[in-house]
Amino acid sequence: MEAKKTYKDFLTYSKEFPTKDGYFGAYGGAFLPPKLEPAFKEISEAYQAICHSAKFISELRRIRKEFQGRPTPVYHCERLSNKLGNCQIYLKREDLNHTGAHKLNHCMGEGLLAKFMGKKKIIAETGAGQHGVALATAAAYFGLECDIYMGEVDIAKQAPNVTRMKMLGARVVPVTHGLKTLKEAVDAAFDAYMNEYNDAIYCIGSVLGPHPFPLMVRDFQSVIGVEAREQFFEMTGILPDAVAACVGGGSNSIGMFSGFLADPVDIYGVEPLGKGSGYGDHAASMSYGTPGIMHGFNSIMLKDDAGDPAPVYSIASGLDYPSVGPEHAYLHDCGRVQYVTATDEEAVKAFFALSKYEGIIPALESSHAVAYAMKYAKEHNTGSILVCLSGRGDKDVDYVAEHYGYGEDFEL
Ligand SMILES: *Cc1c(COP(=O)(O)O)cnc(C)c1O
């Protein structure tokens, strides 16, 4: 068990964690088939060598500004805040990033790394298709080939994202064995990578997987927290009392949190509680999980009786993953970040609230963070909370309208 830590213990944290083998306390590491060890080692060494070079940094900065449209703004939700009382809610608008979500932050970083490493191709799997679209975008920008492995069942369910990936020039490879969903797609992408790693790199979609991905993706996403801290301070002259972000694999949240770990700011990671706390009804991995190893890293996860990843569910397909990035497990154990939950119902209410009071339709994933901020605002009735709005909700409006209507008579 980790000793409890306060913000004062985090001044030099990002230099010390992860360790050179990719550990955050007991969590992280790289648990790989021997055949893949050299491939991940190559990525790790290349990243360490390249990430501090002036050329890499200045190129990434230029891309963020000219292609992605960064910095994304911080926005004060005055109407919603006033409806709820005296606590002020602010949003970091990652929904205004090119392609409509934070995922492009790390996909552009991974693409640039592939380019610097002289690779011709990037390989990944995708479930709901969000990671696939962001990566296909990066591949088109850099002129890289892009193979996206996707279960046949998911291909049928996520037709608009499949069309986008193809339009962007990616090859969508259907995976036809087993349940034909994300788990099988991960296996297929790993198999392909094993055979192609001389010419290709594998790109993970969150702060997950074997070292160095939790480190790399965190570094690329930390632009959210760095910008948000500076922008909030410029707007208000102080720091927020709290920050919050939704946690699926944990990338938008780690990006946001990394800017505030060493500040006297309370930090909340919001997990999806789906239909409730029953087995298979949610994907609140930190809140209900136990330590274990899956997908090549050690973290906290939801398991079935056999110790395999448990079935998970959330209204937000970007959040239904049975584990969390290893850094979150560490921040949880040392008490620096508190992990809370929001149900489907609460997320949908927040979806309507932000749409109707602020003119912003949020992704259902991001709605979980907004739901918690609304709860926080009511309870505290003073101070401020800054929320990472990880993505826009265009992809979700048809689903919400079909199942919940237009929210004409929703109540705060
Ligand atoms: C994928 C996704 C998430 C969840 O991923 P994290 O790695 O936890 O950030 C959250 N919000 C949106 C909009 C997404 O597309």
The ligand as a Gaussian input file, in Angstrom:
#p B3LYP/6-31G(d) Opt

LIG

0 1
 C      -12.175000       7.941000     -25.688000
 C      -12.836000       9.036000     -24.993000
 C      -12.794000       9.156000     -23.582000
 C      -12.166000       8.130000     -22.694000
 O      -10.794000       7.955000     -22.841000
 P       -9.733000       8.420000     -21.743000
 O       -8.501000       7.739000     -22.173000
 O      -10.224000       7.972000     -20.402000
 O       -9.639000       9.899000     -21.812000
 C      -13.382000      10.258000     -22.998000
 N      -14.006000      11.198000     -23.729000
 C      -14.086000      11.133000     -25.081000
 C      -14.783000      12.211000     -25.815000
 C      -13.500000      10.046000     -25.755000
 O      -13.581000       9.975000     -27.090000

